[in-house]
Amino acid sequence: MKESLGSNKKDDLQGALKFLENIDALKSTYRKCLTMNGDREESTAEHSFSFAMAVFCLSRFSKSEIDVTKAIKMALCHDLAEALLGDTFHYDKESTESEMSEADALKKILMPISDTEVAQEIFELWEEFEHGDSHEAVFLRGIDRFLPMYHNYKTKGHSWLKYGITKEMALQKNSHIADSSDVVWSFTKEMLEESKRKGWIG
């Protein structure tokens, strides 16, 4: 006869499941850009998955050598706070105010597993990404800005046109891609120039 879970292990499991329930909200948290086929808005959960896969695929283009496993974990954790706060459009971040900071939102989401090493690792990875103080964070911050622009490129400038974004605004707001990857930054500039010619960006 199999032994039943001890009370501590059962509590730990329930805490982990509650945390997973908390972040399930990311599946219905929608962003401003469309999926690449143009069918609908992309969810934050979908973005985080695509971001992690992009890091896996594009890591060889990083300007600095990075720990790919750590970078993938960071990509999966970087937007967890949006489960409570929702998505903020990149071009509105400086003018958008929230009653709860991203750090406090993340701590609330992590509460069911707050006494675990996993929670500590998630929060530390999130902080590292926010501060951009490691090779992994620098690379990720660039790729995180590149992906929405690539989505706009593939959907003929959907949110660029909808929100009046110009090529100059896109270059200025996302110039830190250059710190992340020379190859990706070069492609970004070519992509924006083509989009300007085709009327997909102001």
C-alpha positions in Angstrom: 0.0 0.0 0.0 1.4 3.4 -1.0 2.1 5.9 1.8 0.0 9.0 1.7 1.7 12.4 1.5 2.8 13.7 4.9 1.1 16.9 6.0 4.2 19.0 5.3 4.6 17.7 1.7 0.8 18.0 1.1 1.0 21.7 2.3 4.0 22.3 0.0 2.2 20.7 -2.9 -0.9 22.8 -2.3 1.2 25.9 -2.1 2.9 25.2 -5.4 -0.5 24.5 -7.0 -1.9 27.8 -5.7 1.1 29.6 -7.2 0.4 27.9 -10.5 -3.2 29.0 -10.2 -2.1 32.6 -9.5 0.0 32.8 -12.7 -2.7 31.1 -14.8 -4.2 34.6 -15.1 -1.4 35.3 -17.6 -3.2 33.2 -20.2 -6.0 35.8 -20.2 -3.8 38.9 -19.8 -3.6 40.4 -23.3 -1.0 42.6 -24.8 -1.2 45.3 -27.5 0.4 43.4 -30.3 -1.2 40.6 -32.3 0.0 37.0 -32.7 2.1 36.8 -35.8 -0.7 35.4 -37.9 -2.8 38.5 -37.0 -5.8 36.5 -35.6 -5.9 38.1 -32.1 -4.0 39.8 -29.4 -1.2 37.9 -27.8 -1.4 36.9 -24.1 1.4 37.5 -21.6 1.6 33.7 -21.2 2.2 33.3 -24.9 4.7 36.1 -24.9 6.7 34.5 -22.0 6.8 31.2 -23.8 7.9 32.7 -27.1 10.4 34.9 -25.3 12.0 31.8 -23.6 12.1 30.0 -26.9 13.7 33.1 -28.6 16.4 33.2 -25.9 17.1 29.5 -26.6 17.3 30.1 -30.3 19.0 33.5 -30.4 21.4 33.2 -27.5 24.3 32.7 -30.0 23.8 36.3 -31.2 24.3 37.8 -27.7 27.2 40.3 -27.5 28.4 38.7 -24.3 28.6 35.1 -23.3 25.5 34.1 -21.3 24.2 31.2 -19.2 21.4 30.1 -21.5 19.6 28.0 -18.8 19.5 31.0 -16.4 18.4 33.3 -19.2 15.5 31.0 -20.2 14.4 30.9 -16.5 14.6 34.7 -16.4 12.5 35.0 -19.5 9.8 32.8 -18.0 9.8 34.9 -14.8 10.1 38.4 -16.2 6.4 39.3 -16.6 4.8 37.3 -13.7 3.7 40.5 -12.0 1.3 41.0 -15.0 -0.9 38.3 -13.5 -2.1 41.0 -11.1 -1.2 44.3 -12.8 -2.0 43.5 -16.5 0.2 44.6 -19.4 1.5 48.1 -19.8 2.2 49.3 -23.3 5.9 49.9 -23.7 5.4 53.5 -25.0 3.1 54.4 -22.0 5.3 53.0 -19.2 6.6 56.3 -18.0 3.2 57.9 -17.8 1.3 54.9 -16.3 0.8 54.8 -12.6 -0.2 51.7 -10.6 -1.4 51.4 -7.0 0.9 48.4 -6.6 4.5 48.1 -7.7 5.7 45.2 -9.8 7.8 44.0 -6.9 4.9 44.0 -4.5 2.6 42.3 -7.1 5.2 39.6 -7.6 5.6 39.0 -3.9 1.8 38.6 -3.6 1.8 36.1 -6.5 4.7 34.2 -4.8 3.0 34.2 -1.4 1.9 30.5 -1.6 5.5 29.4 -2.0 7.2 32.3 -0.2 9.2 30.1 2.1 10.8 28.1 -0.7 14.1 28.4 -2.7 12.0 28.5 -5.9 10.3 31.7 -4.8 13.6 33.3 -3.9 15.1 32.3 -7.2 12.1 33.7 -9.2 12.3 37.0 -7.3 16.0 37.3 -7.8 15.8 36.5 -11.5 13.0 39.2 -11.8 15.1 41.8 -10.0 18.2 41.0 -12.1 16.1 41.4 -15.3 14.6 44.7 -14.0 18.0 46.2 -13.1 19.8 44.9 -16.2 23.0 44.2 -14.2 24.1 41.0 -15.8 25.0 39.8 -19.3 21.8 37.6 -19.2 19.6 40.6 -18.3 21.2 42.9 -20.9 20.6 40.3 -23.6 17.0 39.5 -22.5 16.0 43.2 -22.2 17.0 43.7 -25.8 15.2 40.6 -27.1 12.1 41.4 -25.0 11.9 44.7 -26.9 12.7 43.2 -30.3 9.9 40.5 -30.2 6.9 43.0 -30.1 8.4 44.9 -33.0 8.8 41.7 -35.0 5.2 40.9 -34.3 4.3 44.4 -35.6 6.4 43.8 -38.7 4.7 40.5 -39.3 1.2 42.1 -38.9 1.9 45.1 -41.1 2.3 47.5 -38.2 -0.9 46.7 -36.3 -0.1 48.5 -33.0 2.4 50.9 -34.4 -0.4 52.3 -36.6 -3.1 52.0 -34.0 -1.1 54.0 -31.4 0.6 56.4 -33.7 4.2 55.1 -33.2 6.8 56.5 -35.5 10.0 54.9 -36.7 12.0 57.5 -34.7 10.1 56.7 -31.5 10.7 53.0 -32.1 14.4 53.5 -32.6 14.8 55.7 -29.5 12.6 53.7 -27.2 14.3 50.4 -28.1 17.9 51.5 -28.7 19.1 49.2 -25.9 18.7 46.3 -28.3 22.2 47.5 -29.5 23.6 46.5 -26.1 22.1 43.1 -26.4 23.1 42.0 -29.9 24.7 43.7 -32.9 23.0 41.2 -35.3 19.5 41.7 -33.9 20.0 45.5 -33.8 21.1 45.6 -37.4 18.1 43.6 -38.4 15.8 45.8 -36.3 16.9 48.9 -38.1 16.4 47.3 -41.5 13.0 46.0 -40.4 11.9 49.5 -39.3 13.2 51.1 -42.5 11.2 48.6 -44.6 8.1 49.1 -42.4 8.5 52.9 -42.9 8.6 52.5 -46.7 5.5 50.3 -46.7 3.5 52.6 -44.5 3.4 50.2 -41.5 4.9 52.8 -39.1 4.7 56.5 -38.9 
